[in-house]
Amino acid sequence: MAENKILIIDFGSQYTQLIARRVRELGVLSMVVSLEDFPNYPDRDQLLGVILSGGPDSVYHSKHHVKHILELNIPVLGICYGMHILVKSLGGRVSKSDIREYGKTGVDIDTTSVLFKGVKQKQIGKYIDVWMSHGDSVTDVPAGMKVIAHNDSTPVVAFELVTRIFGLQFHPEVTHTDQGRKIISNFLFHVCGAKKSWTVKRIEKDLINDIRNTVGDKKVILGLSGGVDSSVSAVLIHRAIGAQLKCVFVDTGLLRLNEKEDVENLFVKNLNIKVDFVNARRKFFDALANQDDPERKRKIVGRCFVEVFQHHIRKNANYDFLAQGTIYPDVIESAVNSKSKTIKSHHNVGGLPKDLKFKLLEPLRILFKDEVRKLGTSMGIPRSIIQRHPFPGPGLGVRILGEVNRKNASILQKADHVFIDELVRSGQYDMVSQAFCVLLPVKSVGVMGDKRTYENVICVRSVNTIDFMTAKISKFKFEFLEKVANRIVNEVDGVNRVAYDITSKPPATIEWE
């Protein structure tokens, strides 16, 4: 997709993807690469500017430099560690701070700088609140560099050099920084001269053209799960090439209740998209028998899916392209040279044998999740699909703690369906980020119908988050939780107790396994 863009150099910051999203939210295309990959980046002539991310390292222990980037003579903005790399590359010095700054703090800014144009300071004190996260500081400023922000602890909070090179010790991309969006906007539009051209209609048009140009008159096969990414991929590809697309839906037995029927109704009956349905429940449950280790279960589910999908698509030898719902975070986090720690492997990146001889088609690979949702909405995909909560690749296999079997899967499917149904009925589904049930590997004593019971325990989990890196519990009214618990106990055979997980992330993760 030919487009003028901002390039973000990733030094391992947890906020790198957030920077890219903030730039795109302002209507400008951004892409992420590592410093090692920058020399091979193919579209440097299309770059409007470069942003250097933060990172966990200290520059005085690092061999990094960005002189080759500065030689491009385009605007550069360094954030935190990125600022330190700029200073080091320009001949300045960065040293360990006597006082470290983590969290929100006030800084004085020079509003005559183009970077702070229109940024309003607090009336009392003449400062703005920003989010700091550093143990190093600039101690010697390179020649010609002008300090444009400071506070008592950090003499150089921000600088500029000939209104083209800028450094920020704080993080404008996080919501904790006052008017951070405005600061990024100033860099994009007043420094880089960017134009707002990254819109959902432009994205849809360009992606459809890209698919048509890539595929031509060949045929495409796509694994369809009913999730957001594969659903948007299916509709987008179908718009581009119509009947040249066939989808394959693998029923693992570990999906949401009625998932197969929902997919059939939408894609086959309403959208007239060809879908092959493969019932592989026995294979998955047989492979998962007597397995209770979470990582082992993940690998078994992944292996079984590959084997089933591989067997099916070998029967479709006349198809030339294998489509996947890979999105941009998958690409970034799976990059070989990325310094960011990969928390878990992605099902969409790699995984299928190389001898399948398919060409890979990943139409969403440059889009973030929020952009995928906007694209799906623009194409008329129902809200019930576009706004559904994240669902793990291994499905209910990692929400059943302990052994996974048909009985446990059925119990969890029904309990989860009740919880989600109550969220929808009460108008709270779109107010929480992710909600689901977990089947615990314990039983409890109860009394039902004047008889003693000894049955399963369901734990209800719901969180609110912006980026899924941190999350807080959803604070429902007790009356709502009581209603959910009563319905689960009364409607789901084999459950006599319901608990609510009130642990935030951190220290817990959102999923239990």
CORKA-V845037 format. One record per pair of residues at least 12 apart in sequence whose ideal C-beta (glycine too) atoms are under 10 Angstrom apart, sorted by the first residue. I is the first residue (numbers start at 1). J is the second residue. If there is no record, write none. Layout:
I|J, I|J
//
This chain:
1|29, 1|43, 1|202, 1|203, 1|206, 1|207, 1|209, 1|210, 1|366, 2|43, 2|46, 2|206, 3|28, 3|29, 3|31, 3|43, 3|46, 3|48, 3|197, 3|198, 3|202, 3|203, 3|206, 3|366, 4|28, 4|29, 4|43, 4|45, 4|46, 4|47, 4|48, 4|49, 4|192, 4|193, 4|194, 4|195, 4|197, 4|198, 5|23, 5|24, 5|28, 5|29, 5|30, 5|31, 5|43, 5|46, 5|47, 5|48, 5|49, 5|194, 5|197, 5|198, 6|19, 6|20, 6|23, 6|24, 6|26, 6|28, 6|29, 6|30, 6|31, 6|47, 6|48, 6|49, 6|50, 6|51, 6|74, 6|75, 6|77, 6|184, 6|187, 6|188, 6|192, 6|194, 7|20, 7|29, 7|30, 7|31, 7|32, 7|33, 7|38, 7|41, 7|43, 7|44, 7|46, 7|47, 7|48, 7|49, 7|50, 7|51, 7|52, 7|69, 7|72, 7|74, 7|76, 8|20, 8|23, 8|30, 8|31, 8|32, 8|33, 8|49, 8|50, 8|51, 8|52, 8|53, 8|77, 8|79, 8|82, 8|332, 9|32, 9|33, 9|34, 9|35, 9|36, 9|37, 9|38, 9|41, 9|50, 9|51, 9|52, 9|53, 9|55, 9|64, 9|66, 9|69, 9|76, 9|78, 9|82, 9|85, 10|32, 10|33, 10|34, 10|35, 10|36, 10|37, 10|38, 10|51, 10|52, 10|53, 10|54, 10|55, 10|82, 10|332, 10|335, 10|337, 10|338, 10|339, 10|340, 11|34, 11|35, 11|52, 11|53, 11|54, 11|55, 11|56, 11|57, 11|59, 11|62, 11|64, 11|78, 11|79, 11|80, 11|81, 11|82, 11|84, 11|85, 11|339, 11|340, 12|34, 12|53, 12|54, 12|55, 12|56, 12|57, 12|81, 12|338, 12|339, 12|340, 12|341, 13|52, 13|53, 13|54, 13|55, 13|56, 13|79, 13|80, 13|81, 13|82, 13|133, 13|171, 13|173, 13|339, 13|340, 14|53, 14|54, 14|55, 14|56, 14|133, 14|340, 14|341, 14|467, 14|469, 15|53, 15|54, 15|55, 15|79, 15|80, 15|131, 15|133, 15|171, 15|172, 15|173, 15|174, 15|467, 15|469, 16|32, 16|34, 16|51, 16|53, 16|54, 16|55, 16|79, 16|173, 16|332, 16|338, 16|339, 16|340, 17|30, 17|32, 17|53, 17|173, 17|328, 17|329, 17|332, 17|333, 17|340, 17|368, 17|467, 17|469, 18|53, 18|171, 18|173, 18|174, 18|175, 18|368, 18|466, 18|467, 18|469, 19|32, 19|51, 19|52, 19|53, 19|54, 19|77, 19|79, 19|82, 19|171, 19|172, 19|173, 19|174, 19|184, 20|32, 20|51, 20|53, 20|173, 20|328, 20|329, 20|332, 20|368, 21|173, 21|328, 21|329, 21|368, 21|369, 21|370, 21|371, 21|467, 22|51, 22|172, 22|173, 22|174, 22|175, 22|180, 22|181, 22|184, 22|185, 22|188, 23|49, 23|51, 23|173, 23|184, 23|185, 23|187, 23|188, 23|194, 23|198, 24|198, 24|203, 24|328, 24|366, 24|367, 24|368, 24|370, 24|371, 25|181, 25|184, 25|185, 25|198, 25|368, 25|370, 25|371, 26|181, 26|182, 26|184, 26|185, 26|187, 26|188, 26|189, 26|194, 26|196, 26|198, 27|185, 27|188, 27|189, 27|194, 27|195, 27|196, 27|197, 27|198, 27|199, 27|202, 28|48, 28|49, 28|184, 28|185, 28|188, 28|189, 28|192, 28|194, 28|195, 28|196, 28|197, 28|198, 29|46, 29|48, 29|194, 29|197, 29|198, 29|202, 29|203, 29|366, 30|48, 30|49, 30|51, 30|188, 30|198, 30|328, 30|366, 30|368, 31|43, 31|46, 31|47, 31|328, 31|331, 31|332, 31|366, 32|51, 32|53, 32|328, 32|329, 32|331, 32|332, 32|335, 32|338, 32|340, 33|50, 33|332, 33|335, 33|337, 33|338, 34|332, 34|335, 34|336, 34|337, 34|338, 34|339, 34|340, 35|52, 35|53, 35|55, 35|64, 35|65, 35|66, 35|68, 35|69, 35|85, 35|337, 35|339, 36|64, 36|335, 36|336, 36|337, 36|338, 36|339, 37|335, 37|336, 37|337, 37|338, 38|50, 38|66, 38|68, 38|69, 39|68, 39|69, 44|69, 44|72, 44|74, 45|72, 47|69, 47|72, 47|74, 47|75, 47|192, 48|74, 48|75, 48|188, 48|189, 48|191, 48|192, 48|193, 48|194, 48|195, 49|72, 49|74, 49|75, 49|76, 49|77, 49|164, 49|166, 49|187, 49|188, 49|191, 49|192, 49|193, 49|194, 50|66, 50|69, 50|70, 50|72, 50|74, 50|75, 50|76, 50|77, 50|78, 50|82, 50|165, 50|192, 51|75, 51|76, 51|77, 51|78, 51|79, 51|82, 51|166, 51|168, 51|172, 51|173, 51|184, 51|187, 51|188, 51|192, 52|64, 52|66, 52|69, 52|76, 52|77, 52|78, 52|79, 52|80, 52|81, 52|82, 52|83, 52|84, 52|85, 52|86, 52|89, 52|167, 53|78, 53|79, 53|80, 53|81, 53|82, 53|85, 53|171, 53|173, 53|339, 53|340, 54|78, 54|79, 54|80, 54|81, 54|82, 54|83, 54|84, 54|133, 54|134, 54|168, 54|169, 54|170, 54|171, 54|173, 55|79, 55|80, 55|81, 55|82, 55|84, 55|85, 55|339, 55|340, 56|81, 56|133, 56|339, 56|340, 56|341, 57|81, 57|84, 57|85, 57|136, 57|339, 58|81, 58|84, 58|94, 58|95, 58|96, 58|134, 58|135, 58|136, 59|81, 59|82, 59|83, 59|84, 59|85, 59|86, 59|87, 59|88, 59|89, 59|92, 59|93, 59|94, 59|95, 59|136, 59|138, 60|84, 60|88, 60|93, 60|94, 60|95, 60|96, 60|136, 61|136, 62|81, 62|84, 62|85, 62|88, 62|94, 64|81, 64|82, 64|84, 64|85, 64|88, 64|89, 65|85, 65|86, 65|88, 65|89, 65|90, 66|78, 66|82, 66|85, 66|86, 66|88, 66|89, 66|90, 67|88, 67|89, 67|90, 68|89, 69|85, 69|86, 69|89, 70|86, 70|89, 70|90, 70|161, 70|164, 70|165, 73|164, 74|164, 74|165, 74|191, 74|192, 75|163, 75|164, 75|165, 75|166, 75|187, 75|188, 75|190, 75|191, 75|192, 75|193, 75|194, 76|89, 76|161, 76|164, 76|165, 76|166, 76|167, 76|187, 76|191, 76|192, 77|115, 77|160, 77|164, 77|165, 77|166, 77|167, 77|168, 77|172, 77|183, 77|184, 77|186, 77|187, 77|188, 77|191, 77|192, 78|158, 78|159, 78|165, 78|166, 78|167, 78|168, 78|169, 79|166, 79|167, 79|168, 79|169, 79|170, 79|171, 79|172, 79|173, 79|184, 80|131, 80|132, 80|133, 80|134, 80|136, 80|167, 80|168, 80|169, 80|170, 80|171, 81|94, 81|133, 81|134, 81|136, 81|169, 82|167, 82|168, 83|134, 83|136, 83|137, 83|138, 83|156, 83|157, 83|158, 83|159, 83|166, 83|167, 83|168, 83|169, 83|170, 84|134, 84|136, 84|137, 84|138, 84|167, 84|169, 85|167, 86|138, 86|142, 86|145, 86|159, 86|161, 86|165, 86|166, 86|167, 87|137, 87|138, 87|139, 87|140, 87|141, 87|142, 87|145, 87|156, 87|159, 87|167, 88|138, 88|142, 89|142, 89|165, 90|141, 90|142, 90|143, 90|144, 90|145, 90|159, 90|161, 90|165, 90|167, 91|140, 91|141, 91|142, 91|143, 91|145, 92|138, 92|139, 92|140, 92|141, 92|142, 92|143, 92|145, 92|156, 92|159, 92|167, 93|137, 93|138, 93|139, 93|140, 93|141, 93|142, 94|134, 94|136, 94|137, 94|138, 94|139, 94|140, 94|156, 95|136, 95|137, 95|138, 95|139, 95|140, 96|135, 96|136, 96|137, 96|139, 97|134, 97|135, 97|136, 97|137, 97|138, 97|139, 97|153, 97|154, 98|137, 98|153, 99|135, 99|137, 99|152, 99|153, 99|154, 100|132, 100|133, 100|134, 100|135, 100|136, 100|137, 100|153, 101|130, 101|131, 101|132, 101|133, 101|134, 101|135, 101|137, 101|151, 101|153, 101|154, 101|157, 101|169, 101|170, 102|131, 102|132, 102|133, 102|134, 102|135, 103|130, 103|131, 103|132, 103|133, 103|176, 104|129, 104|130, 104|131, 104|132, 104|170, 104|174, 104|176, 104|177, 104|178, 105|127, 105|129, 105|130, 105|131, 105|132, 105|151, 105|152, 105|153, 105|154, 105|157, 105|170, 106|121, 106|122, 106|125, 106|126, 106|127, 106|128, 106|129, 106|130, 106|151, 106|152, 106|178, 107|121, 107|127, 107|128, 107|129, 107|130, 107|132, 107|149, 107|150, 107|151, 107|152, 107|153, 107|154, 107|157, 107|158, 107|168, 107|169, 107|170, 107|177, 107|178, 108|121, 108|125, 108|126, 108|127, 108|128, 108|148, 108|149, 108|150, 108|151, 108|152, 108|157, 109|121, 109|126, 109|127, 109|128, 109|130, 109|148, 109|149, 109|150, 109|151, 109|157, 109|158, 109|179, 109|183, 110|146, 110|147, 110|148, 110|149, 110|150, 110|158, 110|159, 110|160, 111|126, 111|128, 111|148, 112|146, 112|148, 113|146, 113|147, 113|148, 113|149, 113|158, 113|159, 113|160, 113|163, 113|166, 113|186, 114|148, 114|160, 114|163, 114|164, 114|166, 114|186, 114|187, 114|190, 114|191, 115|148, 115|149, 115|158, 115|159, 115|160, 115|163, 115|166, 115|167, 115|168, 115|172, 115|182, 115|183, 115|184, 115|186, 115|187, 115|190, 115|191, 116|128, 116|148, 116|149, 116|158, 116|160, 116|179, 116|182, 116|183, 116|186, 117|182, 117|183, 117|185, 117|186, 117|189, 117|190, 117|191, 118|179, 118|182, 118|183, 118|185, 118|186, 118|190, 119|178, 119|179, 119|180, 119|182, 119|183, 119|186, 120|178, 120|179, 120|182, 121|178, 121|179, 122|178, 127|149, 127|151, 127|178, 128|149, 128|170, 128|177, 128|178, 128|179, 128|180, 128|182, 128|183, 129|170, 129|176, 129|177, 129|178, 129|179, 130|149, 130|151, 130|157, 130|158, 130|168, 130|169, 130|170, 130|171, 130|172, 130|174, 130|176, 130|177, 130|178, 130|179, 130|180, 130|183, 131|170, 131|171, 131|172, 131|173, 131|174, 131|175, 131|176, 131|177, 131|178, 131|180, 132|151, 132|153, 132|154, 132|157, 132|169, 132|170, 132|171, 132|176, 132|177, 133|169, 133|170, 133|171, 133|174, 134|154, 134|157, 134|169, 134|170, 134|171, 136|169, 137|153, 137|154, 137|155, 137|156, 137|157, 137|169, 138|154, 138|155, 138|156, 138|157, 138|158, 138|159, 138|167, 138|169, 139|155, 139|156, 140|156, 141|155, 141|156, 141|159, 141|161, 142|159, 142|161, 142|165, 143|161, 144|160, 144|161, 144|162, 144|165, 145|159, 145|160, 145|161, 145|162, 145|165, 145|167, 146|158, 146|159, 146|160, 146|161, 146|162, 146|163, 147|159, 147|160, 147|167, 148|160, 148|166, 148|167, 148|168, 149|167, 149|168, 149|169, 149|170, 150|169, 151|169, 151|170, 154|169, 154|170, 156|169, 157|169, 157|170, 158|170, 158|172, 158|183, 160|191, 163|190, 163|191, 164|191, 164|192, 165|191, 166|183, 166|186, 166|187, 166|191, 168|180, 168|183, 168|184, 168|187, 170|183, 172|184, 172|185, 172|186, 172|187, 174|466, 174|467, 175|466, 175|467, 198|371, 199|374, 199|378, 200|371, 200|373, 200|374, 200|375, 200|376, 200|377, 200|378, 200|379, 201|375, 201|378, 203|236, 203|364, 203|366, 203|367, 203|371, 203|372, 203|374, 203|375, 203|378, 204|236, 204|239, 204|374, 204|375, 204|376, 204|378, 204|379, 206|366, 207|233, 207|236, 207|237, 207|239, 207|240, 207|363, 207|364, 207|366, 207|367, 207|375, 208|236, 208|237, 208|239, 208|240, 208|241, 208|363, 208|379, 209|240, 210|240, 210|361, 210|363, 210|366, 211|233, 211|236, 211|237, 211|238, 211|239, 211|240, 211|241, 211|244, 211|245, 211|321, 211|323, 211|361, 211|363, 212|237, 212|239, 212|240, 212|241, 212|244, 213|240, 214|240, 214|241, 214|321, 214|359, 214|361, 214|363, 215|237, 215|240, 215|241, 215|244, 215|245, 215|320, 215|321, 215|323, 215|359, 215|361, 215|363, 216|241, 216|244, 216|320, 216|321, 217|241, 217|244, 217|320, 218|241, 218|244, 218|318, 218|319, 218|320, 218|321, 218|359, 218|361, 219|241, 219|243, 219|244, 219|245, 219|246, 219|316, 219|318, 219|319, 219|320, 219|321, 220|233, 220|234, 220|237, 220|238, 220|240, 220|241, 220|244, 220|245, 220|246, 220|247, 220|319, 220|320, 220|321, 220|322, 220|323, 220|358, 220|359, 220|361, 220|363, 221|244, 221|245, 221|246, 221|247, 221|248, 221|274, 221|276, 221|309, 221|312, 221|313, 221|316, 221|318, 221|319, 221|320, 221|321, 221|322, 221|323, 221|358, 221|361, 222|234, 222|237, 222|238, 222|245, 222|246, 222|247, 222|248, 222|249, 222|273, 222|275, 222|319, 222|321, 222|322, 222|323, 222|324, 222|325, 222|361, 222|363, 223|247, 223|248, 223|249, 223|250, 223|305, 223|308, 223|309, 223|312, 223|313, 223|322, 223|323, 223|324, 223|325, 223|347, 223|348, 223|352, 224|246, 224|247, 224|248, 224|249, 224|250, 224|263, 224|267, 224|273, 224|275, 224|276, 224|277, 224|323, 224|325, 225|247, 225|248, 225|249, 225|250, 225|252, 225|255, 225|259, 225|263, 225|305, 225|325, 225|347, 225|391, 225|393, 225|395, 226|249, 226|255, 226|256, 226|259, 226|260, 226|262, 226|263, 226|264, 226|266, 226|267, 226|385, 226|388, 226|391, 227|255, 227|256, 227|259, 227|325, 227|385, 227|388, 227|390, 227|391, 227|393, 228|325, 228|327, 228|364, 228|369, 228|372, 228|373, 228|376, 228|381, 228|385, 228|386, 228|387, 228|388, 228|389, 228|390, 228|391, 229|324, 229|325, 229|326, 229|327, 229|330, 229|348, 229|364, 229|367, 229|369, 229|372, 229|373, 229|376, 230|247, 230|249, 230|263, 230|323, 230|324, 230|325, 230|348, 230|364, 231|247, 231|263, 231|266, 231|267, 231|271, 231|325, 231|372, 231|376, 231|381, 231|382, 231|385, 231|386, 231|388, 232|325, 232|327, 232|363, 232|364, 232|367, 232|371, 232|372, 232|373, 232|374, 232|375, 232|376, 232|377, 232|378, 232|379, 232|381, 232|385, 232|386, 233|245, 233|247, 233|323, 233|324, 233|325, 233|326, 233|327, 233|348, 233|361, 233|362, 233|363, 233|364, 233|372, 233|375, 233|376, 234|246, 234|247, 234|263, 234|266, 234|267, 234|271, 234|273, 234|275, 234|323, 234|325, 234|363, 234|381, 235|266, 235|267, 235|271, 235|273, 235|375, 235|376, 235|379, 235|380, 235|381, 235|385, 236|323, 236|325, 236|363, 236|364, 236|372, 236|375, 236|376, 236|379, 236|381, 237|273, 237|321, 237|323, 237|361, 237|363, 238|267, 238|271, 238|272, 238|273, 238|274, 238|379, 239|271, 239|379, 240|363, 241|321, 242|272, 242|273, 242|274, 243|272, 243|273, 243|274, 244|274, 244|319, 244|320, 244|321, 245|273, 245|274, 245|275, 245|319, 245|321, 245|323, 245|361, 246|273, 246|274, 246|275, 246|276, 246|313, 246|316, 246|319, 246|323, 247|263, 247|267, 247|268, 247|273, 247|274, 247|275, 247|276, 247|277, 247|323, 248|274, 248|275, 248|276, 248|277, 248|278, 248|308, 248|309, 248|312, 248|313, 248|316, 249|263, 249|264, 249|267, 249|268, 249|275, 249|276, 249|277, 249|278, 249|279, 250|276, 250|277, 250|278, 250|279, 250|280, 250|281, 250|283, 250|284, 250|304, 250|305, 250|308, 250|309, 250|312, 251|263, 251|277, 251|278, 251|279, 251|280, 251|281, 251|284, 251|308, 252|278, 252|279, 252|280, 252|281, 252|283, 252|284, 252|285, 252|288, 252|301, 252|304, 252|305, 252|308, 252|394, 252|395, 252|396, 252|397, 252|409, 253|279, 253|280, 253|281, 253|282, 253|283, 253|284, 253|285, 253|288, 253|395, 253|396, 253|397, 253|404, 253|405, 253|406, 253|409, 253|410, 253|413, 254|281, 254|284, 254|285, 254|288, 254|297, 254|301, 254|305, 254|392, 254|394, 254|395, 254|396, 254|397, 254|398, 254|399, 254|400, 254|404, 254|409, 254|412, 254|413, 255|281, 255|391, 255|395, 255|396, 255|409, 255|413, 256|388, 256|391, 256|395, 256|396, 256|413, 256|416, 256|417, 256|420, 256|436, 257|396, 257|409, 257|410, 257|412, 257|413, 257|414, 257|415, 257|416, 257|417, 257|418, 257|420, 257|421, 258|413, 258|417, 259|391, 259|395, 259|413, 260|275, 260|277, 260|279, 262|382, 262|384, 262|385, 263|275, 263|277, 263|385, 264|277, 266|381, 266|382, 266|384, 266|385, 267|385, 270|382, 271|380, 271|381, 276|312, 276|313, 276|315, 276|316, 278|308, 278|309, 278|311, 278|312, 279|308, 280|304, 280|305, 280|307, 280|308, 280|309, 280|311, 280|312, 281|406, 281|409, 282|406, 283|304, 283|305, 283|307, 283|308, 283|311, 284|300, 284|301, 284|304, 284|305, 284|308, 284|394, 284|395, 284|397, 284|404, 284|406, 284|409, 285|304, 285|397, 285|404, 285|405, 285|406, 285|407, 285|408, 285|409, 286|304, 286|405, 287|300, 287|301, 287|303, 287|304, 287|307, 287|404, 288|300, 288|301, 288|304, 288|394, 288|397, 288|400, 288|403, 288|404, 288|405, 288|409, 289|403, 289|404, 289|405, 290|403, 290|404, 290|405, 291|397, 291|402, 291|403, 291|404, 292|400, 292|401, 292|402, 292|403, 292|404, 292|441, 292|513, 293|513, 294|394, 294|397, 294|398, 294|401, 294|511, 294|512, 294|513, 295|344, 295|398, 295|513, 297|394, 297|397, 297|398, 297|400, 297|402, 297|403, 297|404, 297|513, 298|344, 298|345, 298|347, 298|392, 298|393, 298|394, 298|397, 298|398, 298|513, 299|345, 299|394, 300|394, 300|397, 300|404, 301|347, 301|392, 301|393, 301|394, 301|395, 301|396, 301|397, 301|398, 301|404, 302|345, 302|347, 302|351, 302|393, 302|394, 302|397, 303|351, 304|394, 304|397, 305|347, 305|351, 305|352, 305|393, 305|394, 305|395, 306|347, 306|351, 306|352, 306|353, 307|353, 309|322, 309|351, 309|352, 309|356, 310|352, 310|353, 310|355, 310|356, 313|352, 313|356, 313|358, 314|356, 314|357, 316|358, 317|356, 317|357, 317|358, 319|358, 319|359, 320|357, 320|358, 320|359, 320|361, 321|358, 321|359, 321|360, 321|361, 322|352, 322|356, 322|357, 322|358, 322|359, 322|360, 322|361, 322|362, 323|358, 323|359, 323|360, 323|361, 323|362, 323|363, 323|364, 324|347, 324|348, 324|349, 324|351, 324|352, 324|360, 324|361, 324|362, 324|363, 324|364, 324|365, 325|347, 325|348, 325|362, 325|363, 325|364, 325|365, 325|372, 326|346, 326|347, 326|348, 326|349, 326|350, 326|360, 326|361, 326|362, 326|363, 326|364, 326|365, 326|366, 326|367, 327|346, 327|348, 327|362, 327|364, 327|365, 327|366, 327|367, 327|368, 327|369, 327|371, 327|372, 328|364, 328|365, 328|366, 328|367, 328|368, 328|369, 328|371, 328|372, 329|346, 329|367, 329|368, 329|369, 330|345, 330|346, 330|347, 330|348, 330|349, 330|350, 330|362, 330|364, 330|365, 331|346, 331|348, 331|349, 331|362, 331|364, 331|365, 331|366, 332|368, 333|345, 333|346, 333|349, 334|346, 334|348, 334|349, 334|350, 335|349, 343|469, 343|509, 344|392, 344|393, 345|393, 346|393, 347|392, 347|393, 347|394, 348|362, 348|364, 348|365, 348|393, 349|362, 349|365, 363|375, 364|376, 369|390, 369|468, 372|386, 373|385, 373|386, 373|387, 373|388, 374|386, 383|430, 384|424, 384|429, 387|429, 387|430, 388|420, 388|429, 388|434, 389|420, 389|423, 389|429, 389|430, 389|432, 389|433, 389|434, 389|435, 389|436, 389|462, 389|463, 390|433, 390|434, 390|436, 390|468, 390|510, 390|511, 391|434, 391|436, 392|436, 392|510, 392|511, 392|513, 394|511, 394|513, 395|409, 395|412, 395|413, 396|408, 396|409, 396|410, 396|411, 396|412, 396|413, 396|416, 396|436, 396|437, 396|438, 396|439, 397|409, 397|513, 398|438, 398|511, 398|512, 398|513, 399|412, 399|413, 399|416, 399|436, 399|437, 399|438, 399|439, 399|459, 399|461, 399|511, 399|512, 399|513, 400|412, 400|438, 400|439, 400|440, 400|441, 400|512, 400|513, 401|438, 401|439, 401|440, 401|441, 401|442, 401|457, 401|459, 401|512, 401|513, 402|439, 402|440, 402|441, 402|442, 402|513, 403|441, 404|439, 407|456, 407|493, 407|494, 408|439, 408|441, 408|456, 408|494, 409|439, 410|492, 410|493, 410|494, 411|437, 411|439, 411|455, 411|456, 411|458, 411|488, 411|492, 411|493, 411|494, 411|495, 412|436, 412|437, 412|438, 412|439, 412|456, 412|458, 412|492, 412|495, 413|437, 413|439, 413|492, 414|437, 414|458, 414|488, 414|491, 414|492, 414|493, 414|494, 414|495, 415|436, 415|437, 415|438, 415|439, 415|456, 415|458, 415|459, 415|460, 415|484, 415|487, 415|488, 415|489, 415|491, 415|492, 415|494, 415|495, 415|498, 416|435, 416|436, 416|437, 416|438, 416|439, 416|458, 416|460, 416|488, 416|492, 417|437, 417|488, 417|491, 417|492, 418|437, 418|458, 418|460, 418|483, 418|484, 418|485, 418|486, 418|487, 418|488, 418|489, 418|490, 418|491, 418|492, 418|495, 418|498, 419|435, 419|436, 419|437, 419|458, 419|460, 419|461, 419|462, 419|481, 419|484, 419|485, 419|487, 419|488, 419|498, 420|435, 420|436, 420|437, 420|484, 421|484, 421|487, 421|491, 422|435, 422|460, 422|476, 422|480, 422|481, 422|483, 422|484, 422|487, 422|488, 423|435, 423|462, 423|474, 423|476, 423|480, 423|484, 425|483, 426|476, 426|477, 426|480, 426|483, 426|484, 428|462, 428|474, 428|476, 428|477, 428|480, 429|462, 431|462, 431|464, 431|474, 431|476, 432|462, 432|463, 432|464, 432|465, 432|473, 432|474, 432|475, 432|476, 433|462, 433|463, 433|464, 433|465, 433|466, 433|467, 433|468, 433|471, 433|472, 433|474, 433|510, 434|461, 434|462, 434|463, 434|464, 434|465, 434|468, 434|471, 434|474, 434|510, 434|511, 435|460, 435|461, 435|462, 435|463, 435|464, 435|474, 435|476, 436|459, 436|460, 436|461, 436|462, 436|463, 436|510, 436|511, 436|512, 437|458, 437|459, 437|460, 437|461, 437|462, 437|484, 437|488, 437|492, 437|495, 437|498, 437|501, 438|457, 438|458, 438|459, 438|460, 438|461, 438|499, 438|501, 438|511, 438|512, 438|513, 439|456, 439|457, 439|458, 439|459, 439|494, 439|495, 439|512, 440|456, 440|457, 440|458, 440|459, 440|497, 440|499, 440|512, 441|456, 441|457, 442|456, 442|457, 442|497, 443|455, 443|456, 443|457, 443|494, 443|495, 443|496, 443|497, 444|456, 444|457, 444|495, 444|496, 444|497, 444|499, 445|496, 445|497, 446|489, 446|495, 446|496, 446|497, 447|496, 448|489, 448|490, 448|496, 452|496, 453|489, 453|494, 453|495, 453|496, 453|497, 454|496, 455|489, 455|492, 455|493, 455|494, 455|495, 455|496, 455|497, 456|492, 456|493, 456|494, 456|495, 456|496, 456|497, 457|495, 457|496, 457|497, 457|498, 457|499, 458|484, 458|485, 458|488, 458|489, 458|492, 458|494, 458|495, 458|496, 458|497, 458|498, 458|499, 459|497, 459|498, 459|499, 459|500, 459|501, 459|512, 460|474, 460|476, 460|481, 460|484, 460|485, 460|488, 460|498, 460|499, 460|500, 460|501, 461|473, 461|474, 461|499, 461|500, 461|501, 461|502, 461|503, 461|508, 461|510, 461|511, 461|512, 462|474, 462|475, 462|476, 462|481, 462|484, 462|500, 462|501, 462|510, 463|501, 463|503, 463|504, 463|505, 463|508, 463|510, 464|504, 465|504, 465|505, 465|510, 468|505, 468|509, 468|510, 469|505, 469|506, 470|504, 470|505, 470|506, 470|510, 471|503, 471|504, 471|505, 471|506, 471|508, 471|509, 471|510, 472|503, 472|504, 472|505, 473|500, 473|501, 473|502, 473|503, 473|504, 473|505, 473|508, 474|500, 474|502, 475|502, 476|500, 478|500, 481|498, 481|499, 481|500, 482|498, 484|498, 484|500, 485|497, 485|498, 485|499, 485|500, 486|498
//
